[in-house]
Amino acid sequence: MAWFQMQISAVLEKLDVDAEQGLSQPAADDRFAKYGANAFEEEKRKDFPQRYCII
């Protein structure tokens, strides 16, 4: 079942998170070590000629 179809309580239980407190610091540290930073990698932007010239 997709996350958006689940009841909130089921999602919180599956993620092992308390709705009022959030993650404990040790849990957050463990998830950071396992999954890395919650950030996107920036794409290198193409300059003007690269965007509009087909070679």
KEFINU-672999 format. One line per field, with one value per atom (N, C-alpha, C, O): residue number from 1; atom name; residue in three letters; z, y, x. Coordinates in Angstrom, 3 decimals, m for minus. Example, Ala and Ser with C-alpha at 12.3 -4.5 7.8 and 13.67 -1.06 7.14 Angstrom:
2
seq <- [1 1 1 1 2 2 2 2]
atom <- [N CA C O N CA C O]
type <- [ALA ALA ALA ALA SER SER SER SER]
Z <- [7.800 7.800 7.800 8.465 7.080 7.140 7.870 8.039]
Y <- [m5.690 m4.500 m3.300 m3.319 m2.250 m1.060 0.030 1.138]
X <- [13.190 12.300 13.200 14.236 12.850 13.670 12.900 13.409]
//
This chain:
55
seq <- [1 1 1 1 2 2 2 2 3 3 3 3 4 4 4 4 5 5 5 5 6 6 6 6 7 7 7 7 8 8 8 8 9 9 9 9 10 10 10 10 11 11 11 11 12 12 12 12 13 13 13 13 14 14 14 14 15 15 15 15 16 16 16 16 17 17 17 17 18 18 18 18 19 19 19 19 20 20 20 20 21 21 21 21 22 22 22 22 23 23 23 23 24 24 24 24 25 25 25 25 26 26 26 26 27 27 27 27 28 28 28 28 29 29 29 29 30 30 30 30 31 31 31 31 32 32 32 32 33 33 33 33 34 34 34 34 35 35 35 35 36 36 36 36 37 37 37 37 38 38 38 38 39 39 39 39 40 40 40 40 41 41 41 41 42 42 42 42 43 43 43 43 44 44 44 44 45 45 45 45 46 46 46 46 47 47 47 47 48 48 48 48 49 49 49 49 50 50 50 50 51 51 51 51 52 52 52 52 53 53 53 53 54 54 54 54 55 55 55 55]
atom <- [N CA C O N CA C O N CA C O N CA C O N CA C O N CA C O N CA C O N CA C O N CA C O N CA C O N CA C O N CA C O N CA C O N CA C O N CA C O N CA C O N CA C O N CA C O N CA C O N CA C O N CA C O N CA C O N CA C O N CA C O N CA C O N CA C O N CA C O N CA C O N CA C O N CA C O N CA C O N CA C O N CA C O N CA C O N CA C O N CA C O N CA C O N CA C O N CA C O N CA C O N CA C O N CA C O N CA C O N CA C O N CA C O N CA C O N CA C O N CA C O N CA C O N CA C O N CA C O N CA C O N CA C O N CA C O N CA C O]
type <- [MET MET MET MET ALA ALA ALA ALA TRP TRP TRP TRP PHE PHE PHE PHE GLN GLN GLN GLN MET MET MET MET GLN GLN GLN GLN ILE ILE ILE ILE SER SER SER SER ALA ALA ALA ALA VAL VAL VAL VAL LEU LEU LEU LEU GLU GLU GLU GLU LYS LYS LYS LYS LEU LEU LEU LEU ASP ASP ASP ASP VAL VAL VAL VAL ASP ASP ASP ASP ALA ALA ALA ALA GLU GLU GLU GLU GLN GLN GLN GLN GLY GLY GLY GLY LEU LEU LEU LEU SER SER SER SER GLN GLN GLN GLN PRO PRO PRO PRO ALA ALA ALA ALA ALA ALA ALA ALA ASP ASP ASP ASP ASP ASP ASP ASP ARG ARG ARG ARG PHE PHE PHE PHE ALA ALA ALA ALA LYS LYS LYS LYS TYR TYR TYR TYR GLY GLY GLY GLY ALA ALA ALA ALA ASN ASN ASN ASN ALA ALA ALA ALA PHE PHE PHE PHE GLU GLU GLU GLU GLU GLU GLU GLU GLU GLU GLU GLU LYS LYS LYS LYS ARG ARG ARG ARG LYS LYS LYS LYS ASP ASP ASP ASP PHE PHE PHE PHE PRO PRO PRO PRO GLN GLN GLN GLN ARG ARG ARG ARG TYR TYR TYR TYR CYS CYS CYS CYS ILE ILE ILE ILE ILE ILE ILE ILE]
Z <- [0.000 0.000 0.000 0.687 m0.765 m0.847 0.453 1.138 0.773 2.016 2.137 3.212 1.023 1.088 1.306 1.629 1.132 1.337 2.758 3.149 3.515 4.860 5.890 5.699 6.978 8.108 8.743 8.722 9.298 9.905 10.985 11.067 11.802 12.885 12.339 12.940 11.215 10.615 10.063 10.176 9.473 8.949 10.089 10.006 11.150 12.304 12.912 13.298 12.996 13.555 12.643 13.117 11.351 10.397 10.417 10.294 10.573 10.604 11.999 12.174 12.977 14.367 14.844 15.313 14.709 15.058 15.967 15.787 16.934 17.801 17.199 16.908 17.011 16.374 17.181 16.603 18.493 19.346 19.518 19.565 19.613 19.917 18.698 18.723 17.632 16.476 16.769 17.596 16.099 16.323 17.510 17.752 18.240 19.280 18.586 17.428 19.263 18.660 18.236 17.140 19.062 18.616 17.370 16.486 17.300 16.122 14.883 13.801 15.046 13.934 13.472 12.273 14.418 14.075 13.325 12.363 13.767 13.091 11.662 10.738 11.482 10.133 9.245 8.047 9.820 9.037 8.568 7.420 9.458 9.093 8.031 7.146 8.114 7.172 5.822 4.779 5.828 4.598 4.094 2.945 4.927 4.510 4.759 5.349 4.297 4.506 3.701 2.644 4.207 3.541 2.586 2.858 1.463 0.524 m0.891 m1.093 m1.852 m3.252 m3.713 m3.215 m4.673 m5.280 m6.354 m7.138 m6.391 m7.398 m8.738 m8.844 m9.766 m11.113 m11.634 m11.315 m12.439 m13.076 m14.132 m14.993 m14.067 m15.020 m16.339 m16.380 m17.402 m18.729 m19.043 m18.700 m19.691 m20.077 m21.328 m21.893 m21.748 m22.826 m24.105 m24.609 m24.656 m25.900 m25.751 m26.691 m24.615 m24.414 m24.361 m24.749 m23.901 m23.811 m25.156 m25.401 m26.039 m27.247 m28.555 m29.622 m28.490 m29.710 m29.768 m28.808 m30.900 m31.113 m32.062 m33.193 m31.563 m32.361 m32.698 m33.367]
Y <- [m1.177 0.000 1.247 1.284 2.248 3.494 4.297 4.208 5.076 5.851 6.745 6.854 7.392 8.352 7.674 8.343 6.364 5.627 5.073 4.588 5.143 4.564 5.553 6.768 5.003 5.829 6.429 5.814 7.620 8.294 7.430 7.330 6.816 5.985 4.814 4.427 4.255 3.134 3.598 2.888 4.779 5.327 5.601 5.252 6.225 6.519 5.238 5.186 4.221 2.950 2.305 1.798 2.326 1.715 2.424 1.783 3.745 4.519 4.589 5.131 4.049 4.061 5.484 5.800 6.337 7.750 8.120 7.632 8.974 9.507 10.821 11.703 10.964 12.156 13.422 14.498 13.318 14.489 14.853 16.034 13.851 14.082 14.046 14.624 13.377 13.199 12.115 11.235 12.177 11.200 11.607 12.794 10.625 10.927 11.226 10.852 11.880 12.216 10.962 10.947 9.906 8.691 8.070 7.583 8.085 7.542 8.388 7.849 9.704 10.595 10.369 10.341 10.212 9.947 8.629 8.542 7.601 6.297 6.401 5.850 7.111 7.260 8.100 7.837 9.106 9.918 9.055 9.152 8.218 7.338 6.329 5.993 5.850 4.833 5.436 4.874 6.580 7.133 8.401 8.795 9.036 10.260 11.489 11.407 12.615 13.892 13.934 13.312 14.661 14.842 16.027 17.123 15.785 16.873 16.319 15.158 17.163 16.812 17.244 18.221 16.505 16.933 17.959 17.770 19.043 20.062 19.602 19.067 19.821 19.499 20.639 21.807 20.266 21.299 21.964 21.290 23.273 24.010 24.174 24.421 24.031 24.225 25.709 26.430 26.156 27.559 27.752 26.780 28.983 29.315 28.504 27.909 28.449 27.688 26.194 25.570 25.630 24.210 23.930 22.845 24.864 24.655 24.774 24.101 25.634 25.960 25.524 25.660 25.015 24.578 23.058 22.385 22.544 21.107 20.810 21.293 20.005 19.703 18.225 17.749]
X <- [0.846 0.000 0.897 1.917 0.510 1.279 1.126 0.107 2.156 2.159 0.932 0.342 0.543 m0.560 m1.913 m2.894 m1.971 m3.214 m3.331 m4.392 m2.265 m2.248 m2.789 m2.737 m3.306 m3.711 m2.448 m1.382 m2.580 m1.434 m0.801 0.424 m1.617 m1.087 m0.268 0.735 m0.685 0.050 1.399 2.398 1.422 2.679 3.650 4.828 3.155 4.010 4.568 5.736 3.746 4.203 5.245 6.262 4.995 5.926 7.288 8.331 7.264 8.508 9.121 10.212 8.429 8.883 9.164 10.258 8.137 8.238 7.073 5.958 7.333 6.287 5.797 6.605 4.494 3.926 4.166 4.315 4.208 4.405 5.872 6.217 6.737 8.151 9.059 10.145 8.635 9.512 10.536 10.297 11.665 12.732 13.588 13.811 14.061 15.045 16.372 16.561 17.270 18.563 19.332 19.892 19.381 20.076 19.433 20.139 18.097 17.416 17.727 17.956 17.734 18.061 19.506 19.780 20.414 21.813 21.964 22.727 21.235 21.290 20.775 21.374 19.661 19.096 19.997 20.108 20.639 21.575 22.744 23.177 23.245 24.370 23.947 24.733 22.722 22.247 21.853 22.187 21.143 20.569 21.261 21.058 22.065 22.733 21.868 20.791 22.363 21.678 20.383 20.272 19.427 18.143 18.280 17.790 18.956 19.219 19.340 19.697 19.038 19.203 20.582 21.141 21.124 22.376 22.051 21.121 22.815 22.583 23.110 24.214 22.296 22.748 23.602 23.384 24.574 25.382 24.515 23.949 24.411 23.589 24.321 25.526 23.569 24.143 24.149 23.213 25.201 25.225 24.357 23.856 24.186 23.264 23.498 22.545 24.719 24.907 24.606 24.113 24.887 24.625 23.125 22.691 22.346 20.908 20.213 19.211 20.743 19.991 20.663 20.065 21.867 22.539 22.557 22.930 22.152 22.186 23.342 23.392 24.256 25.449 25.457 26.375]
//
